[in-house]
Amino acid sequence: MISEAQFNKEIDLIIANAIREDVGDGDHSSLACIPKTVTGKAKLLVKDEGILAGVEFAKKVFNYVDPEMMIDVRIKDGASVKYGDVAFYVSGSSQSILKAERLVLNAMQRMSAIATKTNHFVKLLEGTDTKILDTRKTTPGIRALEKWAVKIGGGENHRFALYDMIMLKDNHIDFAGGITKAIEKTKKYLLDNNLDLKIIVEARDLEEIKEILKTPGVYRILIDNFNYEDTRKAVELIGDTCLTESSGGINEKTVRKYAECGVNYISSGALTHSVHNLDLSLKAV
């Protein structure tokens, strides 16, 4: 996984690029009719139900736009919210509030949707030892926000990108000439380049599980698109040799059954790519 410093750098880049994209050479709507000296106050109004996420990100955005703005947080990230709740108040330059408004809302609406969906999966897994993971199936440019939201919702992050973990999937295996060759080549590559990265290997059937187990050094086996019966068999074969992860079209109707097969993790791209934004508004008060 990436370090906290790397993660914070990603967040800073997201903010800078989003403001560049949205504001350009100036918020001319505000500049045209609101004097620079005018101050105001606004509230983040919840118009939906779910898990709130993005409050801490909003604070970073407001600080980036204008360090003199003040944020009075009433509801923290990870809390359940309902229609009519006020998450925070922001006060300061009216121009600055309006400049930050759209980025704050866009981010918080999506982050809250992801946190809400993740939390739903977490609750479905209660009583099992299985953890829910996100994937790299994220919106280009804002991956850090979406993975942050998964954590807020109670889930766990998979690898952040291609550089912080090795994942040998079906295409890697086929291009490399088979599972054993792919693993051995990977271990040599890591040694030659003095890299300390965990290795995950995807298995498409039980025979591939058996082949993976013949080569030491695998951190986790990805049990991909298996049915329940074969998933249980795979978990039994793997035992304590390494960790296990189920993936492949798992949804809220099937996630519990896969967890009951005994896997350590279940990964779901739907946490980040199939959500409906929570309805939030920033209103002057």
KEKE-3310 file (N, C-alpha, C; in steps of 0.2 Angstrom, whole numbers, plus 5000, padded with zeros to 4 digits):
npx = (5004:5002:5011:5006:5011:5012:4999:4993:4999:4993:4980:4981:4985:4973:4965:4971:4971:4957:4952:4959:4953:4940:4939:4948:4954:4947:4932:4920:4907:4904:4914:4908:4897:4898:4906:4923:4926:4915:4908:4902:4891:4888:4879:4882:4870:4861:4852:4847:4849:4861:4879:4890:4903:4919:4920:4932:4940:4933:4937:4950:4949:4943:4953:4963:4958:4955:4964:4959:4946:4933:4928:4915:4912:4899:4895:4904:4915:4910:4898:4881:4868:4854:4839:4839:4849:4863:4879:4891:4896:4902:4912:4916:4925:4913:4915:4925:4919:4910:4918:4924:4913:4907:4917:4918:4905:4903:4913:4910:4897:4899:4909:4902:4892:4899:4905:4893:4888:4898:4898:4886:4889:4898:4890:4883:4892:4894:4898:4906:4923:4927:4934:4929:4935:4941:4944:4954:4945:4941:4937:4945:4959:4953:4955:4961:4952:4940:4945:4948:4935:4930:4937:4931:4918:4920:4926:4941:4956:4962:4977:4984:4988:4996:5009:5011:5009:5010:5000:4996:4987:4975:4979:4993:4998:4995:5003:5015:5018:5012:5007:5017:5029:5026:5026:5039:5047:5042:5047:5061:5062:5058:5068:5080:5078:5077:5065:5051:5038:5021:5014:5001:4991:4981:4968:4960:4954:4953:4964:4973:4975:4981:4993:4998:5001:5012:5023:5032:5030:5019:5008:4994:4980:4970:4954:4945:4930:4924:4912:4901:4904:4916:4924:4924:4931:4943:4948:4950:4960:4970:4972:4982:4992:4993:4984:4967:4956:4941:4933:4924:4910:4903:4890:4878:4868:4875:4887:4888:4886:4898:4907:4905:4911:4923:4933:4947:4946:4935:4933:4927:4922:4911:4909:4915:4912:4899:4888:4876:4875:4875:4862:4867:4868:4875:4871:4867:4867)
npy = (4994:5012:5025:5036:5049:5049:5047:5058:5067:5064:5068:5082:5084:5081:5091:5103:5101:5100:5113:5120:5116:5119:5133:5140:5155:5163:5165:5171:5173:5176:5186:5196:5201:5200:5209:5209:5211:5206:5195:5179:5165:5148:5132:5114:5105:5090:5080:5067:5050:5040:5036:5048:5056:5064:5076:5079:5080:5091:5101:5102:5107:5120:5126:5126:5135:5146:5151:5158:5155:5148:5133:5125:5110:5099:5086:5071:5062:5046:5045:5041:5049:5059:5065:5083:5085:5094:5095:5103:5120:5134:5148:5165:5173:5177:5175:5166:5155:5152:5148:5137:5128:5119:5109:5104:5099:5090:5080:5076:5071:5060:5053:5050:5042:5031:5027:5024:5013:5004:5002:4996:4983:4979:4977:4967:4957:4955:4946:4936:4932:4939:4952:4966:4972:4986:4990:4993:4998:5012:5030:5039:5049:5053:5043:5042:5049:5040:5028:5032:5035:5022:5017:5025:5020:5008:4998:4990:4994:4988:4985:5001:5005:5001:5000:4997:4984:4967:4959:4945:4942:4933:4937:4941:4929:4920:4927:4926:4912:4903:4899:4895:4899:4913:4917:4913:4921:4934:4934:4934:4946:4955:4953:4956:4970:4975:4976:4976:4969:4963:4948:4944:4931:4926:4913:4902:4890:4875:4867:4876:4883:4872:4872:4885:4884:4876:4884:4894:4909:4917:4929:4931:4922:4924:4920:4918:4921:4908:4895:4893:4880:4876:4886:4884:4872:4877:4885:4876:4868:4878:4882:4887:4892:4904:4920:4922:4927:4931:4935:4943:4947:4947:4951:4960:4951:4939:4940:4937:4923:4919:4924:4915:4904:4904:4913:4925:4938:4948:4955:4969:4978:4986:4994:5006:5009:5008:5017:5028:5045:5053:5065:5081:5098:5115:5128:5145:5154)
npz = (5000:4997:5005:5019:5016:5002:4999:5004:4995:4983:4986:4987:4974:4967:4972:4967:4953:4951:4955:4945:4934:4935:4939:4932:4924:4933:4944:4936:4937:4951:4953:4946:4952:4966:4979:4983:4997:5004:5016:5020:5025:5024:5024:5024:5018:5021:5010:5009:5013:5022:5023:5028:5020:5016:5023:5029:5017:5012:5020:5017:5004:5006:5013:5004:4994:5001:5015:5026:5028:5039:5046:5053:5060:5061:5059:5058:5046:5041:5049:5051:5041:5039:5030:5030:5040:5045:5040:5041:5044:5034:5034:5029:5016:5003:4990:4990:4996:4986:4976:4980:4981:4971:4969:4982:4984:4973:4976:4989:4987:4979:4987:4998:4993:4990:5002:5008:5001:5003:5017:5018:5012:5022:5033:5028:5029:5043:5057:5051:5046:5036:5025:5016:5001:4990:4972:4958:4949:4947:4946:4934:4939:4952:4961:4974:4982:4981:4986:4999:5003:5003:5014:5024:5024:5031:5024:5016:5008:4993:4983:4979:4966:4951:4955:4968:4972:4967:4955:4948:4935:4924:4911:4912:4917:4905:4895:4901:4900:4908:4925:4935:4929:4928:4941:4946:4937:4942:4955:4953:4947:4957:4966:4958:4956:4969:4976:4987:4986:4988:4982:4973:4966:4953:4951:4940:4941:4951:4948:4945:4957:4964:4957:4960:4973:4974:4972:4983:4992:4988:4992:4992:4986:4972:4970:4957:4950:4954:4959:4973:4979:4974:4978:4992:4992:4987:4997:5007:5001:5001:5014:5028:5020:5013:5011:5006:4993:4986:4970:4956:4950:4961:4972:4982:4985:4985:4992:5006:5006:4999:5008:5019:5014:5018:5014:5016:5011:5001:4985:4977:4963:4961:4972:4970:4956:4954:4959:4967:4968:4984:4989:4992:4997:4996:5005:5007:5022)
capx = (5000:5005:5012:5002:5013:5010:4991:4991:5001:4987:4974:4983:4985:4966:4962:4974:4969:4950:4951:4962:4948:4933:4940:4952:4956:4942:4925:4918:4900:4905:4918:4904:4892:4899:4912:4929:4926:4909:4909:4895:4891:4884:4879:4881:4864:4860:4845:4847:4851:4867:4885:4893:4910:4921:4920:4939:4942:4930:4941:4956:4947:4942:4959:4967:4955:4956:4965:4955:4939:4932:4923:4912:4910:4894:4894:4910:4915:4908:4892:4875:4865:4847:4837:4839:4855:4868:4886:4895:4895:4908:4911:4922:4924:4908:4918:4929:4914:4907:4924:4925:4907:4906:4922:4916:4899:4905:4917:4906:4891:4902:4912:4896:4889:4904:4905:4886:4888:4903:4895:4880:4892:4901:4885:4881:4897:4895:4898:4911:4929:4929:4934:4927:4940:4939:4948:4957:4940:4939:4936:4952:4960:4951:4956:4962:4945:4936:4947:4947:4928:4929:4939:4926:4913:4922:4930:4948:4959:4966:4982:4982:4989:5000:5016:5012:5008:5010:4995:4997:4980:4975:4983:5000:5000:4996:5008:5022:5019:5010:5007:5024:5034:5025:5028:5046:5049:5041:5051:5067:5061:5058:5075:5085:5076:5077:5058:5048:5031:5018:5012:4994:4990:4974:4967:4954:4951:4956:4970:4978:4976:4986:5000:5001:5003:5019:5028:5031:5031:5013:5005:4987:4977:4963:4949:4941:4924:4922:4905:4902:4907:4924:4927:4926:4937:4950:4950:4952:4967:4975:4973:4986:4998:4992:4978:4962:4952:4936:4931:4921:4903:4900:4885:4875:4865:4880:4893:4887:4888:4905:4911:4904:4915:4929:4939:4949:4944:4930:4934:4921:4923:4905:4910:4917:4910:4892:4885:4872:4877:4870:4860:4869:4868:4878:4866:4869:4863)
capy = (5000:5018:5028:5042:5055:5048:5048:5066:5071:5062:5072:5089:5085:5081:5098:5108:5100:5101:5120:5123:5114:5123:5140:5143:5162:5166:5163:5177:5174:5179:5192:5201:5203:5200:5213:5205:5212:5203:5189:5176:5159:5143:5126:5108:5102:5083:5079:5060:5045:5036:5037:5054:5055:5069:5082:5081:5083:5098:5106:5104:5111:5127:5129:5128:5141:5152:5148:5161:5152:5144:5127:5122:5103:5096:5079:5069:5057:5040:5045:5040:5055:5058:5072:5089:5086:5099:5092:5108:5127:5137:5156:5168:5177:5174:5173:5160:5149:5150:5145:5130:5125:5113:5104:5101:5095:5084:5075:5073:5067:5053:5049:5048:5036:5025:5025:5021:5006:5000:5001:4991:4977:4978:4975:4960:4952:4955:4939:4932:4935:4941:4959:4969:4976:4989:4987:4998:5001:5019:5035:5041:5056:5054:5036:5043:5050:5035:5023:5035:5034:5015:5016:5028:5016:5002:4993:4990:4996:4984:4989:5008:5006:4996:5001:4996:4977:4963:4955:4941:4940:4928:4939:4940:4921:4918:4930:4923:4905:4899:4901:4894:4904:4920:4918:4913:4928:4939:4934:4936:4953:4959:4952:4960:4977:4977:4978:4972:4970:4957:4945:4940:4927:4924:4906:4901:4884:4871:4865:4882:4883:4867:4874:4891:4881:4872:4889:4898:4917:4920:4932:4930:4919:4927:4914:4922:4918:4902:4895:4892:4873:4876:4891:4880:4867:4881:4888:4870:4867:4883:4882:4893:4893:4911:4923:4920:4933:4930:4941:4941:4948:4946:4957:4960:4945:4933:4941:4933:4916:4918:4924:4909:4899:4905:4917:4931:4945:4948:4962:4971:4984:4989:4999:5012:5010:5007:5020:5033:5050:5056:5072:5086:5105:5120:5134:5151:5155)
capz = (5000:4997:5012:5020:5012:4995:4999:5004:4989:4978:4987:4985:4966:4965:4973:4963:4946:4950:4955:4939:4929:4937:4940:4926:4926:4938:4944:4934:4940:4958:4953:4942:4956:4973:4980:4986:5004:5006:5019:5021:5029:5021:5027:5020:5019:5018:5007:5008:5019:5020:5027:5026:5018:5012:5027:5030:5011:5011:5024:5013:4998:5008:5015:4998:4991:5005:5022:5031:5029:5045:5045:5060:5058:5066:5058:5055:5041:5044:5053:5047:5041:5036:5026:5035:5044:5043:5041:5043:5042:5032:5034:5026:5009:4999:4983:4991:4997:4979:4971:4982:4982:4967:4970:4988:4983:4968:4980:4995:4985:4977:4992:5003:4990:4990:5009:5010:4998:5007:5024:5017:5011:5028:5037:5026:5031:5050:5060:5047:5047:5029:5024:5009:4997:4984:4967:4954:4945:4950:4941:4933:4942:4959:4964:4981:4985:4981:4991:5005:5005:5005:5021:5029:5025:5035:5020:5016:5002:4989:4981:4976:4959:4948:4958:4976:4974:4961:4954:4942:4933:4919:4905:4914:4917:4899:4892:4904:4898:4913:4932:4938:4925:4930:4948:4946:4934:4946:4961:4951:4945:4963:4969:4954:4957:4976:4977:4992:4985:4990:4976:4972:4959:4951:4949:4937:4943:4956:4946:4945:4964:4966:4954:4964:4980:4973:4972:4989:4991:4986:4998:4992:4980:4970:4968:4953:4947:4957:4962:4981:4981:4972:4983:4998:4990:4986:5004:5010:4998:5003:5021:5030:5016:5011:5011:5000:4991:4981:4966:4950:4949:4968:4973:4989:4986:4985:4996:5012:5004:4998:5015:5023:5011:5022:5012:5020:5008:4995:4982:4973:4959:4962:4978:4967:4949:4953:4965:4965:4973:4989:4987:4996:4994:5000:5005:5011:5028)
cpx = (5004:5006:5007:5004:5011:5003:4990:4993:4996:4981:4975:4983:4978:4963:4965:4971:4961:4949:4954:4956:4942:4934:4943:4955:4952:4935:4921:4910:4900:4909:4913:4899:4893:4906:4917:4928:4920:4910:4902:4896:4886:4884:4879:4875:4863:4853:4844:4848:4857:4873:4888:4901:4913:4922:4928:4942:4939:4935:4947:4955:4947:4948:4963:4964:4956:4957:4962:4948:4938:4927:4921:4909:4905:4893:4901:4909:4913:4901:4886:4871:4858:4845:4836:4845:4860:4875:4891:4893:4902:4907:4917:4920:4918:4911:4922:4925:4912:4912:4925:4919:4906:4911:4920:4910:4900:4908:4913:4900:4894:4905:4907:4893:4893:4904:4898:4886:4893:4901:4890:4884:4896:4896:4883:4886:4898:4894:4903:4917:4932:4929:4932:4933:4937:4944:4951:4951:4937:4939:4943:4953:4958:4951:4957:4956:4941:4938:4947:4940:4926:4931:4934:4920:4914:4925:4937:4950:4963:4973:4980:4982:4994:5007:5017:5011:5008:5004:4995:4990:4981:4979:4991:5002:5000:5002:5015:5023:5017:5011:5014:5029:5033:5027:5035:5049:5048:5045:5058:5067:5062:5065:5080:5084:5076:5070:5055:5040:5027:5015:5005:4994:4983:4973:4960:4950:4955:4963:4975:4979:4982:4993:5003:5004:5010:5024:5027:5032:5025:5010:4997:4985:4970:4959:4944:4936:4922:4915:4907:4906:4914:4927:4929:4931:4944:4952:4953:4959:4972:4977:4977:4992:4998:4985:4973:4958:4947:4934:4927:4913:4900:4896:4882:4871:4869:4886:4893:4889:4895:4909:4910:4908:4922:4935:4940:4946:4939:4932:4929:4922:4917:4905:4911:4914:4903:4888:4881:4873:4872:4868:4862:4869:4872:4874:4868:4864:4863)
cpy = (5006:5021:5034:5048:5055:5049:5055:5070:5070:5067:5079:5089:5085:5088:5103:5107:5102:5109:5123:5122:5118:5130:5144:5150:5166:5164:5170:5179:5178:5185:5198:5204:5203:5204:5208:5205:5208:5197:5186:5169:5154:5136:5120:5105:5095:5083:5072:5056:5041:5038:5043:5053:5061:5076:5084:5083:5090:5103:5108:5108:5119:5130:5130:5134:5147:5150:5152:5159:5148:5139:5125:5115:5101:5089:5076:5063:5050:5039:5044:5047:5054:5065:5077:5090:5091:5097:5097:5115:5130:5144:5159:5172:5174:5172:5167:5154:5147:5146:5138:5125:5119:5108:5100:5096:5089:5078:5072:5069:5060:5049:5046:5042:5030:5022:5021:5014:5001:4998:4995:4984:4974:4975:4968:4955:4951:4947:4934:4935:4938:4949:4961:4973:4980:4986:4994:5001:5007:5024:5038:5048:5057:5047:5037:5044:5044:5029:5026:5034:5027:5014:5019:5024:5009:4997:4994:4991:4990:4988:4996:5008:5000:4995:4998:4988:4973:4959:4952:4938:4935:4930:4939:4933:4919:4920:4927:4916:4901:4902:4901:4899:4911:4921:4918:4919:4934:4940:4936:4944:4957:4959:4957:4968:4979:4980:4974:4973:4963:4955:4942:4937:4925:4917:4906:4895:4881:4869:4870:4884:4879:4869:4880:4888:4878:4877:4893:4905:4920:4923:4931:4927:4922:4922:4918:4918:4910:4901:4893:4885:4873:4881:4888:4875:4871:4883:4882:4868:4872:4883:4888:4895:4901:4913:4921:4926:4930:4936:4938:4941:4946:4952:4956:4954:4939:4934:4937:4926:4914:4919:4918:4903:4899:4909:4923:4938:4943:4955:4963:4978:4989:4995:5006:5014:5010:5010:5026:5039:5052:5063:5077:5093:5110:5126:5139:5152:5162)
cpz = (5000:5004:5013:5017:5005:4994:4999:4998:4983:4979:4985:4977:4964:4966:4968:4956:4946:4950:4948:4934:4929:4937:4934:4928:4930:4938:4943:4936:4947:4957:4950:4947:4964:4975:4984:4994:5007:5010:5020:5025:5025:5025:5022:5022:5016:5016:5005:5014:5017:5025:5024:5025:5014:5016:5028:5023:5010:5015:5021:5007:5001:5010:5009:4994:4995:5013:5027:5032:5035:5044:5052:5058:5063:5065:5055:5050:5045:5048:5048:5047:5037:5033:5032:5039:5041:5045:5044:5041:5040:5032:5032:5020:5005:4993:4984:4992:4990:4975:4973:4982:4977:4968:4977:4987:4978:4972:4985:4993:4983:4983:4997:5000:4990:4997:5011:5007:5002:5013:5023:5016:5018:5033:5035:5028:5039:5053:5056:5048:5040:5028:5017:5007:4991:4978:4964:4949:4948:4944:4940:4936:4949:4963:4972:4985:4986:4986:4998:5008:5007:5013:5026:5030:5028:5031:5020:5009:4999:4988:4978:4969:4957:4951:4965:4977:4967:4961:4948:4940:4927:4913:4906:4914:4910:4895:4894:4902:4904:4920:4935:4935:4928:4937:4949:4943:4939:4952:4959:4950:4951:4966:4965:4955:4964:4978:4982:4991:4986:4983:4977:4966:4959:4949:4946:4938:4948:4954:4946:4953:4966:4963:4958:4970:4980:4973:4978:4987:4989:4992:4998:4986:4978:4967:4964:4949:4948:4959:4970:4982:4979:4976:4989:4997:4990:4993:5008:5008:5001:5010:5024:5026:5014:5012:5005:4999:4985:4977:4960:4951:4956:4970:4980:4990:4987:4990:5002:5011:5003:5004:5019:5020:5015:5020:5016:5017:5002:4992:4977:4969:4960:4968:4975:4960:4949:4959:4963:4970:4978:4987:4993:4993:4999:5000:5009:5017:5031)
residu = (MET:ILE:SER:GLU:ALA:GLN:PHE:ASN:LYS:GLU:ILE:ASP:LEU:ILE:ILE:ALA:ASN:ALA:ILE:ARG:GLU:ASP:VAL:GLY:ASP:GLY:ASP:HIS:SER:SER:LEU:ALA:CYS:ILE:PRO:LYS:THR:VAL:THR:GLY:LYS:ALA:LYS:LEU:LEU:VAL:LYS:ASP:GLU:GLY:ILE:LEU:ALA:GLY:VAL:GLU:PHE:ALA:LYS:LYS:VAL:PHE:ASN:TYR:VAL:ASP:PRO:GLU:MET:MET:ILE:ASP:VAL:ARG:ILE:LYS:ASP:GLY:ALA:SER:VAL:LYS:TYR:GLY:ASP:VAL:ALA:PHE:TYR:VAL:SER:GLY:SER:SER:GLN:SER:ILE:LEU:LYS:ALA:GLU:ARG:LEU:VAL:LEU:ASN:ALA:MET:GLN:ARG:MET:SER:ALA:ILE:ALA:THR:LYS:THR:ASN:HIS:PHE:VAL:LYS:LEU:LEU:GLU:GLY:THR:ASP:THR:LYS:ILE:LEU:ASP:THR:ARG:LYS:THR:THR:PRO:GLY:ILE:ARG:ALA:LEU:GLU:LYS:TRP:ALA:VAL:LYS:ILE:GLY:GLY:GLY:GLU:ASN:HIS:ARG:PHE:ALA:LEU:TYR:ASP:MET:ILE:MET:LEU:LYS:ASP:ASN:HIS:ILE:ASP:PHE:ALA:GLY:GLY:ILE:THR:LYS:ALA:ILE:GLU:LYS:THR:LYS:LYS:TYR:LEU:LEU:ASP:ASN:ASN:LEU:ASP:LEU:LYS:ILE:ILE:VAL:GLU:ALA:ARG:ASP:LEU:GLU:GLU:ILE:LYS:GLU:ILE:LEU:LYS:THR:PRO:GLY:VAL:TYR:ARG:ILE:LEU:ILE:ASP:ASN:PHE:ASN:TYR:GLU:ASP:THR:ARG:LYS:ALA:VAL:GLU:LEU:ILE:GLY:ASP:THR:CYS:LEU:THR:GLU:SER:SER:GLY:GLY:ILE:ASN:GLU:LYS:THR:VAL:ARG:LYS:TYR:ALA:GLU:CYS:GLY:VAL:ASN:TYR:ILE:SER:SER:GLY:ALA:LEU:THR:HIS:SER:VAL:HIS:ASN:LEU:ASP:LEU:SER:LEU:LYS:ALA:VAL)
# end
